[in-house]
Amino acid sequence: MLEQRDDVGGASQEVDWGAVERSPEFRELVSRRRRFVWPALAVTTGLFTVYLLLAAFAADFMSTLVAGMPVHFLLSLGMILMTWITTWLYMRFADSTLEPLERRAVEGRR
């Protein structure tokens, strides 16, 4: 399957996406992405699940005051922070690891 792709310079080039998908560079890109995404998903989902279980079954603990604030408020802030950190880590990983692999996979298939 060939498709026109406009590059940054404005030049239009055809890319064989089937060949890109079969390339070792693309397979490595998918593998590395999965090795980041699945553990990140497991940790994030696990922490959200713990938070929800605490909210549902440990109401007394969640209403305990720590430094004048309830535990549920502090844990909620922690969830927001965890989401931002996970996003930042993925963006950093994508820029440093996945983008060069993407370029190499496409460059050889034009």
C-alpha positions as CSV (number, residue, x, y, z in Angstrom):
1,M,0.0,0.0,0.0
2,L,1.6,3.2,-1.1
3,E,0.6,6.6,0.3
4,Q,1.6,10.1,-0.3
5,R,3.2,11.8,2.6
6,D,4.2,15.4,2.9
7,D,7.4,15.9,4.7
8,V,8.4,19.0,6.6
9,G,10.1,20.5,3.6
10,G,6.9,20.2,1.6
11,A,8.2,17.5,-0.7
12,S,5.6,14.7,-1.3
13,Q,7.0,11.2,-1.1
14,E,5.3,7.8,-1.4
15,V,5.7,5.5,1.6
16,D,5.1,1.7,1.4
17,W,3.3,1.2,4.8
18,G,3.2,-2.5,4.3
19,A,6.9,-2.7,4.0
20,V,7.2,-0.4,7.0
21,E,5.0,-2.7,9.0
22,R,7.2,-5.7,8.0
23,S,10.5,-4.0,8.8
24,P,12.6,-5.1,11.8
25,E,12.7,-1.4,12.9
26,F,8.9,-1.3,13.1
27,R,8.8,-4.6,15.0
28,E,11.4,-3.2,17.5
29,L,9.4,0.0,17.8
30,V,6.2,-2.0,18.7
31,S,8.1,-4.2,21.1
32,R,9.7,-1.3,23.0
33,R,6.4,0.6,23.1
34,R,4.7,-2.4,24.6
35,R,7.5,-2.9,27.2
36,F,6.8,0.7,28.4
37,V,3.0,0.8,28.1
38,W,2.1,-2.5,29.8
39,P,4.1,-1.9,33.0
40,A,2.9,1.7,33.1
41,L,-0.7,0.6,32.6
42,A,-0.4,-2.1,35.4
43,V,1.1,0.4,37.9
44,T,-1.4,3.1,37.1
45,T,-4.4,0.8,37.1
46,G,-3.2,-0.8,40.3
47,L,-2.8,2.5,42.1
48,F,-6.2,3.7,41.0
49,T,-7.8,0.4,42.1
50,V,-6.2,0.7,45.5
51,Y,-7.5,4.2,45.8
52,L,-11.0,3.2,44.9
53,L,-10.9,0.2,47.3
54,L,-9.7,2.5,50.1
55,A,-12.5,5.0,49.3
56,A,-15.1,2.3,49.3
57,F,-14.0,0.2,52.3
58,A,-11.8,2.3,54.5
59,A,-13.8,5.5,54.9
60,D,-12.4,6.0,58.5
61,F,-8.8,5.8,57.2
62,M,-9.5,8.1,54.3
63,S,-11.0,10.7,56.6
64,T,-8.0,10.7,58.9
65,L,-6.3,14.1,59.0
66,V,-2.6,14.4,58.1
67,A,-1.1,17.9,58.3
68,G,-4.7,19.3,58.6
69,M,-5.9,17.6,55.4
70,P,-7.8,14.3,55.0
71,V,-6.0,11.3,53.5
72,H,-8.4,11.1,50.6
73,F,-7.5,14.6,49.5
74,L,-3.8,13.8,49.7
75,L,-4.3,10.6,47.8
76,S,-6.4,12.4,45.2
77,L,-3.5,14.8,44.6
78,G,-1.2,11.9,44.4
79,M,-3.4,10.4,41.6
80,I,-3.2,13.6,39.6
81,L,0.5,13.8,40.1
82,M,1.0,10.2,39.1
83,T,-1.0,10.8,35.9
84,W,1.2,13.8,35.0
85,I,4.4,11.9,35.8
86,T,3.3,8.9,33.7
87,T,2.5,11.2,30.8
88,W,5.9,13.0,31.1
89,L,7.8,9.7,31.2
90,Y,6.0,8.4,28.2
91,M,6.6,11.6,26.2
92,R,10.3,11.5,27.1
93,F,10.5,7.8,26.2
94,A,8.6,8.4,22.9
95,D,10.9,11.4,21.9
96,S,14.2,9.7,22.8
97,T,13.4,6.0,21.8
98,L,10.3,5.7,19.6
99,E,10.7,8.6,17.3
100,P,14.2,7.6,16.0
101,L,12.9,4.1,15.4
102,E,9.9,5.5,13.6
103,R,12.2,7.6,11.3
104,R,14.4,4.6,10.6
105,A,11.4,2.3,9.7
106,V,9.9,4.9,7.3
107,E,13.2,6.2,5.7
108,G,14.2,2.9,4.2
109,R,10.7,2.3,2.7
110,R,10.3,5.4,0.5
